[in-house]
Amino acid sequence: MASINVVLRHSSGKGHSPGSLLLRVIHCRRVKTVTLRQGRIYPEEWNEKEQKIIYPVNNPIRKTFLESMAGKLEYEIALINSYILSLEKNGWYTVDEVIKKIPGKQH
């Protein structure tokens, strides 16, 4: 079965810039990456070990945005997992086939 990891790719810009959230789909030792659109968060807003968003205490507007991002992230993971399950029912598949099922994503 394929697995999905969530990773924060740090910005290459100077200063304090948000990075992009990526979904890494791994199957048969092959890795493909999907960049989440509008998934830009700051390094202090990401828990790498738990692969979860950290919400700020003193910024309600940012917290609302991050809660929305967390919902989108959960939805994307569930969607990809459903693609994986449907491909598994048909037998052998590749990680490319999983990625091809994701409509309108950058990969």
TORROMI-830750 format. One record per residue (C-alpha): residue number from 0; residue in three letters; x, y, z. Coordinates in Angstrom, 3 decimals. Layout:
<recs>
n / res / xx / yy / zz
NUM / Ala / X / Y / Z
...
</recs>
This chain:
<recs>
n / res / xx / yy / zz
0 / Met / 0.000 / 0.000 / 0.000
1 / Ala / 1.128 / 3.525 / -0.730
2 / Ser / 1.770 / 5.962 / 2.092
3 / Ile / 1.353 / 9.716 / 2.339
4 / Asn / 3.623 / 12.080 / 4.241
5 / Val / 3.080 / 15.799 / 4.717
6 / Val / 6.186 / 17.970 / 4.487
7 / Leu / 6.876 / 21.682 / 4.778
8 / Arg / 9.270 / 22.885 / 2.082
9 / His / 10.919 / 25.973 / 3.505
10 / Ser / 11.033 / 29.109 / 1.416
11 / Ser / 14.253 / 29.858 / -0.412
12 / Gly / 13.623 / 33.579 / 0.012
13 / Lys / 15.529 / 35.706 / 2.450
14 / Gly / 14.007 / 36.715 / 5.728
15 / His / 10.996 / 35.222 / 7.408
16 / Ser / 8.970 / 33.727 / 4.532
17 / Pro / 6.281 / 31.054 / 4.511
18 / Gly / 7.004 / 27.679 / 2.958
19 / Ser / 4.813 / 25.330 / 0.928
20 / Leu / 3.015 / 22.260 / 2.212
21 / Leu / 3.697 / 19.157 / 0.148
22 / Leu / 2.113 / 15.728 / 0.068
23 / Arg / 4.624 / 12.969 / -0.615
24 / Val / 3.047 / 9.826 / -2.016
25 / Ile / 5.321 / 6.796 / -1.625
26 / His / 4.724 / 3.403 / -3.219
27 / Cys / 7.192 / 0.627 / -4.093
28 / Arg / 10.080 / 2.910 / -3.064
29 / Arg / 9.041 / 5.558 / -5.612
30 / Val / 8.165 / 9.029 / -4.406
31 / Lys / 5.992 / 11.662 / -6.046
32 / Thr / 5.246 / 15.068 / -4.571
33 / Val / 2.092 / 17.173 / -4.816
34 / Thr / 2.237 / 20.832 / -3.791
35 / Leu / -0.871 / 22.076 / -2.009
36 / Arg / -2.046 / 25.323 / -3.509
37 / Gln / -2.548 / 28.102 / -0.998
38 / Gly / -0.700 / 25.900 / 1.463
39 / Arg / 1.908 / 28.398 / 2.552
40 / Ile / 2.673 / 28.456 / 6.255
41 / Tyr / 5.529 / 29.686 / 8.420
42 / Pro / 8.039 / 27.229 / 9.923
43 / Glu / 6.824 / 27.925 / 13.475
44 / Glu / 3.308 / 26.895 / 12.385
45 / Trp / 4.379 / 23.354 / 11.453
46 / Asn / 5.112 / 20.342 / 13.662
47 / Glu / 7.318 / 18.179 / 11.451
48 / Lys / 7.302 / 15.138 / 13.731
49 / Glu / 3.505 / 14.937 / 13.983
50 / Gln / 2.928 / 16.377 / 10.483
51 / Lys / 0.370 / 18.822 / 11.852
52 / Ile / -0.291 / 22.532 / 11.837
53 / Ile / 0.405 / 24.484 / 15.032
54 / Tyr / -2.111 / 27.243 / 15.754
55 / Pro / -1.014 / 30.641 / 17.135
56 / Val / -2.526 / 31.727 / 20.428
57 / Asn / -2.523 / 35.472 / 19.873
58 / Asn / -3.564 / 35.798 / 16.203
59 / Pro / -7.219 / 34.847 / 15.586
60 / Ile / -7.133 / 35.752 / 11.879
61 / Arg / -4.101 / 33.548 / 11.234
62 / Lys / -5.628 / 30.792 / 13.370
63 / Thr / -8.767 / 30.838 / 11.204
64 / Phe / -6.645 / 30.569 / 8.050
65 / Leu / -4.621 / 27.690 / 9.519
66 / Glu / -7.777 / 25.852 / 10.599
67 / Ser / -8.996 / 26.131 / 7.022
68 / Met / -5.632 / 24.804 / 5.778
69 / Ala / -5.837 / 21.867 / 8.194
70 / Gly / -9.280 / 21.012 / 6.820
71 / Lys / -7.998 / 21.153 / 3.238
72 / Leu / -5.029 / 19.016 / 4.195
73 / Glu / -7.260 / 16.360 / 5.782
74 / Tyr / -9.521 / 16.404 / 2.729
75 / Glu / -6.602 / 15.973 / 0.291
76 / Ile / -5.165 / 13.083 / 2.298
77 / Ala / -8.571 / 11.361 / 2.465
78 / Leu / -9.057 / 11.875 / -1.277
79 / Ile / -5.664 / 10.388 / -2.148
80 / Asn / -6.275 / 7.473 / 0.222
81 / Ser / -9.568 / 6.776 / -1.570
82 / Tyr / -7.706 / 6.760 / -4.913
83 / Ile / -5.168 / 4.342 / -3.474
84 / Leu / -7.894 / 1.993 / -2.191
85 / Ser / -9.657 / 1.964 / -5.559
86 / Leu / -6.383 / 1.217 / -7.363
87 / Glu / -5.569 / -1.579 / -4.911
88 / Lys / -8.877 / -3.266 / -5.699
89 / Asn / -7.758 / -3.484 / -9.335
90 / Gly / -4.435 / -5.084 / -8.404
91 / Trp / -0.969 / -3.757 / -9.063
92 / Tyr / -0.507 / 0.007 / -9.559
93 / Thr / 2.236 / 2.626 / -9.641
94 / Val / 2.671 / 5.865 / -7.739
95 / Asp / 2.263 / 7.688 / -11.078
96 / Glu / -1.251 / 6.266 / -11.386
97 / Val / -2.129 / 7.657 / -7.959
98 / Ile / -0.832 / 11.115 / -8.882
99 / Lys / -2.639 / 11.109 / -12.245
100 / Lys / -5.966 / 10.714 / -10.422
101 / Ile / -5.476 / 14.005 / -8.538
102 / Pro / -7.220 / 16.652 / -10.659
103 / Gly / -5.591 / 20.045 / -11.168
104 / Lys / -2.604 / 19.534 / -8.900
105 / Gln / 0.952 / 20.704 / -9.453
106 / His / 3.364 / 17.766 / -9.437
</recs>
